[in-house]
């Protein structure tokens, strides 16, 4: 029997712990995508942004203003323009990581 676990959107579990899990998970997925599709440079851009978020927002707890976030990260628009946000978990994770970057510092730990 195969059990499929559906992705739970960040707005259903808005905690730092879950946000970190999403970032770690989507970094792994993106690294796999780079291996499978090395000619698609968009995945390298996604990976660089994810690692920047992991380093600056999560690890170093830097709070960027809204304008800086929009200039620094394009994950939200990449997810909308290149994937099916309604049906693809990868796109939903990218969107949640981008959206969560705006108020990570306000989220409860657990």
Secondary structure, 3 states (H helix, E strand, C coil): CCCCCCCCCHHHCCEHHHHHHHHHHHHHHHHHHHHHCCCCCHHHHHHHHHHHHHHHHHHCCCCCCHHHHHHHCCHHHHHHHHCCCCCCHHHHHHHHHHHHCCCHHHCECC
